[in-house]
Amino acid sequence: MATVSGLYTTVKNTSGAEATFGFLGARGKRLANNETYTVPGDLVASLGKGGRGGQRQFKALERALSDGNLVIVNSPAVYITDTDDGSIDQVTVTADVVDTTTPTGWDS
């Protein structure tokens, strides 16, 4: 079974209270304090494209992050092609050291 957790963005409400984040989900998402929410794909890139809601949605995300009301717990993995053998590798960072690994369960 392929590992698919690297395909999602998870955010956490760190505002200290229940809050609604209008840029999450189709019509916004209300999160309890410390509640997490997961969306498919890269939330930052998706909102940065200026799609649904335009730059207003991206600016709201930026404000929530800079004000400390929301944190990104994890974001999609970065995949690259190994030029030696053409396999797909996943970029990893452990103790500030950048490396690559073969994604678990993936055919390369």
CORFENNOR-V818309 format. One record per pair of residues at least 6 apart in sequence whose ideal C-beta (glycine too) atoms are under 6 Angstrom apart, sorted by the first residue. I is the first residue (numbers start at 1). J is the second residue. D is the distance in Angstrom with one decimal. If there is no record, write none. Layout:
BEGIN
I_J_D, I_J_D
END
This chain:
BEGIN
1_105_5.3, 2_105_4.1, 2_106_5.3, 3_103_5.9, 3_104_4.3, 3_105_5.6, 6_76_5.8, 6_77_3.1, 7_76_5.7, 8_38_5.1, 8_40_5.7, 9_39_5.3, 9_42_5.9, 9_43_4.0, 9_75_4.9, 10_36_5.4, 10_38_4.5, 10_73_4.3, 10_74_5.1, 11_37_5.6, 11_70_5.4, 11_72_5.6, 12_36_4.7, 12_71_5.2, 12_73_5.1, 13_19_5.7, 13_31_3.9, 13_33_5.8, 13_35_5.3, 14_71_5.3, 15_69_3.9, 16_33_5.8, 17_33_5.6, 18_32_5.1, 20_28_5.4, 20_30_4.6, 21_29_5.7, 22_28_4.1, 22_60_5.9, 23_47_5.9, 23_57_4.3, 23_60_5.0, 23_61_5.1, 24_37_5.7, 29_37_5.5, 31_37_5.8, 42_76_4.9, 47_57_4.9, 47_58_4.3, 47_61_5.5, 48_58_5.3, 64_70_4.0, 77_90_4.9, 78_91_4.2, 79_88_5.5, 79_90_5.7, 80_89_5.6, 82_89_5.3, 87_108_3.6, 88_108_5.1, 89_100_3.9, 90_101_5.5, 90_103_4.7, 91_100_5.8, 92_99_5.2, 92_101_5.2
END
